[in-house]
Amino acid sequence: MNTQMESMAAVQKLARGEMSMKARLGYVALLLASSAMTVVVVSLWLTEAYLPTRTHLAFGAMSLIGISWAALSTWALTTRRILLARDGVIAGRMSVAFTALFLSGAIAAVLMTGNAAAFGAAAIGTVMLAIALRVLSGASRRFAALAARRAELERPIAK
C-alpha cells in the first residue's frame, strides 16, 4: 500500500471515529434528565383531571420539550457517523425555540396579569434567550469551521 492510500485510510478511520467519552456521558445525562422530567410532567398531567385549558397547554408543551431533548440525545448516541458539530447546531436551535416559547408565555402573563413574578419570569426568559442565541451562534461557527476543514482535507483525497 502506498503512502497516499495509507493517508486516505487514516483519514477515513478518523472520520468514522466515535464520539468522545465526555460527549457521550453528556448525552446520557441529557437523556436521563429529559426522560425523568417528561415522566414527572406527564404523570402530574394525567393525575390532575380538572385543569384549566392553559394548564393543559403548558403541560403538553413541557412534555413535547422533554421528548424532543430525549430524541436529540438518543439520535446523538445512536448515530454511527461523525456528527461534525451538527448536534450542537440542532441543540442550539432547540434551545432558542424552547426559550422563545417560554419568553412568549412570560410576556403573555405580564400582559394579562401585570404580576411581579411574571415580570421576573420575562426578565429571566430574556437572559436565557440571549444565552441560547449565543450558544447557537458558537455552534454554527464551529460547524462551519469543521465543515470547511473537512472539505479541505477531502480535496487532496479526491484527486
Backbone as CSV, one residue per row, in Angstrom:
resi,resn,N_x,N_y,N_z,CA_x,CA_y,CA_z,C_x,C_y,C_z
1,MET,0.858,-1.182,0.000,0.000,0.000,0.000,0.899,1.237,0.000
2,ASN,0.640,2.159,-0.909,1.469,3.360,-0.968,1.046,4.364,0.108
3,THR,1.834,5.402,0.269,1.578,6.364,1.345,0.276,7.132,1.141
4,GLN,-0.096,7.406,-0.124,-1.356,8.122,-0.350,-2.539,7.257,0.091
5,MET,-2.500,5.975,-0.184,-3.574,5.066,0.229,-3.609,4.937,1.742
6,GLU,-2.417,4.890,2.358,-2.364,4.818,3.817,-2.938,6.085,4.436
7,SER,-2.605,7.230,3.864,-3.129,8.502,4.359,-4.642,8.555,4.217
8,MET,-5.131,8.108,3.079,-6.567,8.116,2.851,-7.264,7.185,3.840
9,ALA,-6.696,6.040,4.095,-7.278,5.097,5.057,-7.270,5.693,6.466
10,ALA,-6.205,6.397,6.812,-6.127,7.023,8.138,-7.178,8.114,8.304
11,VAL,-7.366,8.924,7.278,-8.379,9.988,7.343,-9.775,9.380,7.433
12,GLN,-10.032,8.338,6.658,-11.340,7.695,6.710,-11.593,7.066,8.076
13,LYS,-10.557,6.501,8.672,-10.704,5.917,10.013,-11.037,7.004,11.023
14,LEU,-10.367,8.145,10.931,-10.659,9.272,11.833,-12.077,9.785,11.622
15,ALA,-12.522,9.841,10.387,-13.861,10.352,10.084,-14.949,9.440,10.629
16,ARG,-14.646,8.158,10.752,-15.630,7.224,11.295,-15.509,7.079,12.805
17,GLY,-14.677,7.886,13.418,-14.435,7.780,14.849,-15.680,8.004,15.686
18,GLU,-15.619,7.510,16.889,-16.756,7.631,17.785,-16.736,8.965,18.507
19,MET,-17.838,9.248,19.158,-17.985,10.436,19.969,-17.095,10.290,21.207
20,SER,-16.580,11.396,21.695,-15.723,11.344,22.874,-16.519,10.859,24.088
21,MET,-15.817,10.337,25.067,-16.476,9.839,26.276,-17.208,10.975,26.993
22,LYS,-16.609,12.161,27.020,-17.242,13.310,27.678,-18.570,13.657,27.003
23,ALA,-18.570,13.696,25.676,-19.801,13.999,24.942,-20.830,12.893,25.135
24,ARG,-20.376,11.645,25.093,-21.287,10.514,25.283,-21.942,10.568,26.665
25,LEU,-21.150,10.846,27.706,-21.708,10.942,29.058,-22.668,12.128,29.177
26,GLY,-22.353,13.212,28.497,-23.252,14.370,28.499,-24.598,14.029,27.876
27,TYR,-24.568,13.305,26.768,-25.820,12.922,26.128,-26.589,11.880,26.939
28,VAL,-25.879,10.996,27.629,-26.561,10.051,28.513,-27.238,10.819,29.656
29,ALA,-26.539,11.799,30.220,-27.135,12.614,31.288,-28.347,13.387,30.765
30,LEU,-28.242,13.946,29.558,-29.379,14.650,28.960,-30.549,13.706,28.753
31,LEU,-30.286,12.504,28.270,-31.346,11.525,28.057,-32.044,11.172,29.369
32,LEU,-31.248,10.932,30.410,-31.834,10.589,31.707,-32.640,11.752,32.293
33,ALA,-32.069,12.943,32.250,-32.752,14.107,32.829,-34.024,14.445,32.062
34,SER,-33.949,14.446,30.731,-35.146,14.793,29.948,-36.219,13.718,30.077
35,SER,-35.817,12.469,30.150,-36.801,11.394,30.331,-37.462,11.482,31.699
36,ALA,-36.662,11.726,32.734,-37.221,11.852,34.083,-38.170,13.047,34.172
37,MET,-37.764,14.185,33.598,-38.614,15.371,33.614,-39.921,15.106,32.881
38,THR,-39.841,14.444,31.755,-41.037,14.165,30.975,-41.971,13.225,31.717
39,VAL,-41.421,12.206,32.354,-42.246,11.270,33.126,-42.951,12.001,34.264
40,VAL,-42.239,12.874,34.961,-42.849,13.625,36.060,-43.962,14.538,35.546
41,VAL,-43.700,15.263,34.475,-44.699,16.189,33.926,-45.931,15.434,33.434
42,VAL,-45.716,14.356,32.679,-46.853,13.593,32.159,-47.624,12.937,33.299
43,SER,-46.933,12.432,34.307,-47.614,11.830,35.452,-48.480,12.851,36.175
44,LEU,-47.942,14.021,36.398,-48.712,15.078,37.052,-49.896,15.488,36.185
45,TRP,-49.668,15.597,34.896,-50.711,15.988,33.957,-51.868,14.975,33.950
46,LEU,-51.527,13.688,33.946,-52.553,12.644,33.879,-53.317,12.468,35.190
47,THR,-52.702,12.813,36.306,-53.376,12.620,37.596,-54.264,13.798,37.984
48,GLU,-54.135,14.905,37.297,-54.975,16.072,37.565,-56.033,16.164,36.475
49,ALA,-57.232,15.709,36.798,-58.282,15.620,35.780,-58.856,16.979,35.393
50,TYR,-59.053,17.846,36.352,-59.751,19.104,36.080,-58.793,20.278,36.157
51,LEU,-58.159,20.544,35.044,-57.220,21.663,34.953,-57.724,22.648,33.900
52,PRO,-57.368,23.923,34.066,-57.740,24.885,33.029,-57.032,24.560,31.707
53,THR,-57.589,25.049,30.625,-57.047,24.779,29.293,-55.607,25.241,29.174
54,ARG,-55.284,26.409,29.712,-53.918,26.911,29.591,-52.927,26.012,30.334
55,THR,-53.379,25.370,31.403,-52.505,24.436,32.128,-52.285,23.179,31.297
56,HIS,-53.336,22.699,30.639,-53.173,21.546,29.738,-52.189,21.882,28.624
57,LEU,-52.295,23.082,28.073,-51.365,23.504,27.019,-49.925,23.571,27.534
58,ALA,-49.757,24.084,28.752,-48.413,24.173,29.336,-47.824,22.784,29.582
59,PHE,-48.637,21.875,30.129,-48.148,20.513,30.353,-47.817,19.827,29.025
60,GLY,-48.637,20.054,28.017,-48.362,19.483,26.699,-47.061,20.012,26.121
61,ALA,-46.857,21.327,26.239,-45.623,21.931,25.722,-44.402,21.397,26.473
62,MET,-44.490,21.313,27.797,-43.355,20.798,28.574,-43.072,19.338,28.231
63,SER,-44.119,18.570,27.993,-43.935,17.166,27.608,-43.234,17.061,26.256
64,LEU,-43.665,17.869,25.293,-43.031,17.849,23.968,-41.573,18.310,24.034
65,ILE,-41.297,19.275,24.872,-39.915,19.736,25.035,-39.046,18.614,25.593
66,GLY,-39.530,17.939,26.626,-38.774,16.829,27.204,-38.559,15.697,26.212
67,ILE,-39.601,15.367,25.452,-39.480,14.311,24.441,-38.480,14.727,23.361
68,SER,-38.482,16.005,22.995,-37.542,16.492,21.979,-36.098,16.353,22.436
69,TRP,-35.830,16.722,23.689,-34.454,16.583,24.196,-34.054,15.117,24.284
70,ALA,-34.977,14.259,24.680,-34.672,12.821,24.731,-34.398,12.281,23.330
71,ALA,-35.163,12.744,22.347,-34.948,12.300,20.968,-33.592,12.769,20.451
72,LEU,-33.217,14.014,20.746,-31.907,14.515,20.314,-30.784,13.678,20.914
73,SER,-30.858,13.412,22.211,-29.780,12.655,22.844,-29.742,11.217,22.331
74,THR,-30.893,10.625,22.089,-30.929,9.272,21.533,-30.312,9.257,20.137
75,TRP,-30.670,10.251,19.314,-30.092,10.341,17.968,-28.572,10.493,18.029
76,ALA,-28.092,11.376,18.912,-26.646,11.609,19.010,-25.915,10.355,19.484
77,LEU,-26.531,9.622,20.406,-25.881,8.422,20.938,-25.907,7.248,19.952
78,THR,-26.892,7.208,19.080,-27.007,6.060,18.181,-26.454,6.324,16.783
79,THR,-26.120,7.564,16.478,-25.579,7.874,15.160,-24.195,7.263,15.029
80,ARG,-23.980,6.565,13.931,-22.718,5.860,13.734,-21.718,6.651,12.904
81,ARG,-22.082,7.827,12.463,-21.121,8.624,11.705,-20.765,9.862,12.500
82,ILE,-19.686,10.478,12.114,-19.212,11.656,12.837,-20.259,12.761,12.728
83,LEU,-20.536,13.419,13.820,-21.595,14.429,13.846,-21.112,15.786,13.331
84,LEU,-19.816,16.034,13.363,-19.235,17.263,12.851,-19.892,18.500,13.471
85,ALA,-20.207,18.449,14.732,-20.820,19.553,15.478,-22.250,19.837,15.041
86,ARG,-22.822,18.977,14.217,-24.216,19.137,13.785,-25.151,19.047,14.989
87,ASP,-24.815,18.198,15.948,-25.637,18.046,17.146,-25.705,19.346,17.945
88,GLY,-24.608,20.080,17.973,-24.600,21.361,18.678,-25.496,22.397,18.026
89,VAL,-25.522,22.387,16.705,-26.391,23.316,15.976,-27.856,22.961,16.227
90,ILE,-28.171,21.686,16.179,-29.549,21.251,16.429,-29.950,21.595,17.858
91,ALA,-29.081,21.309,18.818,-29.378,21.633,20.218,-29.528,23.142,20.408
92,GLY,-28.702,23.918,19.727,-28.813,25.372,19.818,-30.136,25.872,19.276
93,ARG,-30.557,25.320,18.146,-31.854,25.721,17.571,-33.001,25.334,18.499
94,MET,-32.900,24.145,19.067,-33.946,23.725,20.000,-33.990,24.643,21.216
95,SER,-32.832,24.986,21.752,-32.817,25.844,22.942,-33.363,27.235,22.631
96,VAL,-33.062,27.766,21.449,-33.619,29.074,21.064,-35.141,28.970,20.942
97,ALA,-35.628,27.932,20.293,-37.079,27.774,20.101,-37.799,27.609,21.442
98,PHE,-37.257,26.753,22.307,-37.931,26.496,23.576,-37.850,27.699,24.511
99,THR,-36.737,28.409,24.481,-36.603,29.601,25.307,-37.507,30.712,24.796
100,ALA,-37.630,30.833,23.482,-38.546,31.830,22.914,-39.990,31.504,23.297
101,LEU,-40.338,30.229,23.321,-41.669,29.814,23.760,-41.902,30.212,25.214
102,PHE,-40.909,29.957,26.072,-41.008,30.350,27.483,-41.166,31.862,27.610
103,LEU,-40.357,32.593,26.869,-40.410,34.056,26.944,-41.759,34.578,26.460
104,SER,-42.291,34.006,25.399,-43.597,34.466,24.924,-44.687,34.178,25.950
105,GLY,-44.607,33.046,26.637,-45.559,32.754,27.709,-45.419,33.726,28.869
106,ALA,-44.180,34.070,29.208,-43.954,35.024,30.299,-44.456,36.415,29.921
107,ILE,-44.242,36.812,28.676,-44.740,38.118,28.222,-46.266,38.131,28.220
108,ALA,-46.879,37.033,27.811,-48.342,36.937,27.857,-48.840,37.058,29.295
109,ALA,-48.129,36.433,30.229,-48.515,36.535,31.644,-48.372,37.969,32.145
110,VAL,-47.328,38.669,31.696,-47.153,40.073,32.081,-48.319,40.908,31.557
111,LEU,-48.670,40.690,30.298,-49.748,41.471,29.684,-51.108,41.174,30.311
112,MET,-51.328,39.935,30.710,-52.625,39.563,31.282,-52.747,39.928,32.755
113,THR,-51.649,39.772,33.507,-51.753,39.959,34.956,-50.995,41.161,35.483
114,GLY,-49.879,41.485,34.881,-49.046,42.560,35.407,-48.370,42.180,36.710
115,ASN,-48.363,40.916,37.023,-47.793,40.390,38.255,-46.266,40.561,38.261
116,ALA,-45.714,40.835,39.438,-44.261,41.000,39.575,-43.527,39.706,39.219
117,ALA,-44.105,38.563,39.552,-43.472,37.281,39.217,-43.410,37.097,37.712
118,ALA,-44.429,37.547,37.010,-44.428,37.448,35.557,-43.340,38.334,34.959
119,PHE,-43.136,39.522,35.539,-42.052,40.390,35.084,-40.698,39.714,35.307
120,GLY,-40.548,39.076,36.463,-39.306,38.352,36.748,-39.075,37.210,35.772
121,ALA,-40.150,36.476,35.465,-40.037,35.372,34.500,-39.657,35.900,33.119
122,ALA,-40.239,37.033,32.735,-39.901,37.617,31.430,-38.449,38.080,31.400
123,ALA,-37.977,38.641,32.492,-36.577,39.081,32.548,-35.636,37.885,32.461
124,ILE,-35.939,36.828,33.194,-35.117,35.617,33.146,-35.176,34.999,31.750
125,GLY,-36.364,34.999,31.144,-36.516,34.465,29.793,-35.696,35.239,28.774
126,THR,-35.612,36.561,28.960,-34.817,37.384,28.053,-33.339,37.030,28.162
127,VAL,-32.859,36.863,29.392,-31.456,36.480,29.596,-31.199,35.085,29.018
128,MET,-32.118,34.154,29.267,-31.953,32.795,28.745,-31.949,32.788,27.219
129,LEU,-32.794,33.616,26.601,-32.824,33.678,25.143,-31.518,34.237,24.592
130,ALA,-30.973,35.242,25.258,-29.684,35.793,24.816,-28.587,34.731,24.904
131,ILE,-28.599,33.960,25.976,-27.606,32.887,26.135,-27.811,31.817,25.061
132,ALA,-29.062,31.440,24.817,-29.345,30.422,23.800,-28.907,30.890,22.412
133,LEU,-29.132,32.159,22.105,-28.692,32.692,20.812,-27.175,32.684,20.694
134,ARG,-26.493,32.978,21.785,-25.021,32.945,21.776,-24.509,31.513,21.587
135,VAL,-25.138,30.567,22.258,-24.749,29.162,22.107,-24.978,28.704,20.668
136,LEU,-26.117,29.062,20.078,-26.404,28.699,18.690,-25.392,29.326,17.740
137,SER,-25.039,30.572,17.974,-24.057,31.246,17.128,-22.707,30.541,17.194
138,GLY,-22.268,30.187,18.391,-20.999,29.475,18.546,-21.026,28.104,17.900
139,ALA,-22.140,27.390,18.056,-22.253,26.059,17.453,-22.260,26.159,15.934
140,SER,-22.916,27.171,15.403,-22.951,27.357,13.944,-21.566,27.674,13.400
141,ARG,-20.827,28.527,14.122,-19.456,28.837,13.690,-18.574,27.600,13.745
142,ARG,-18.717,26.805,14.784,-17.907,25.593,14.926,-18.228,24.598,13.813
143,PHE,-19.514,24.450,13.516,-19.928,23.554,12.433,-19.355,24.017,11.099
144,ALA,-19.443,25.312,10.830,-18.924,25.854,9.567,-17.420,25.647,9.468
145,ALA,-16.703,25.853,10.566,-15.255,25.667,10.554,-14.886,24.200,10.331
146,LEU,-15.590,23.289,10.992,-15.304,21.867,10.819,-15.674,21.387,9.422
147,ALA,-16.780,21.892,8.883,-17.169,21.503,7.532,-16.143,22.006,6.510
148,ALA,-15.652,23.221,6.715,-14.622,23.761,5.809,-13.338,22.957,5.922
149,ARG,-12.975,22.593,7.139,-11.753,21.790,7.348,-11.898,20.415,6.718
150,ARG,-13.056,19.819,6.851,-13.290,18.502,6.259,-13.185,18.584,4.732
151,ALA,-13.793,19.612,4.149,-13.722,19.794,2.693,-12.277,19.994,2.253
152,GLU,-11.530,20.729,3.039,-10.107,20.966,2.726,-9.310,19.666,2.782
153,LEU,-9.598,18.828,3.739,-8.894,17.551,3.855,-9.308,16.556,2.784
154,GLU,-10.572,16.632,2.366,-11.045,15.692,1.367,-10.593,16.058,-0.048
155,ARG,-10.252,17.300,-0.293,-9.847,17.740,-1.628,-8.648,16.940,-2.159
156,PRO,-7.568,16.786,-1.393,-6.435,16.002,-1.931,-6.776,14.533,-2.120
157,ILE,-7.659,13.983,-1.340,-8.022,12.572,-1.449,-8.777,12.318,-2.739
158,ALA,-9.629,13.268,-3.118,-10.469,13.105,-4.304,-9.653,13.073,-5.579
159,LYS,-8.445,13.619,-5.572,-7.615,13.666,-6.781,-7.045,12.339,-7.154
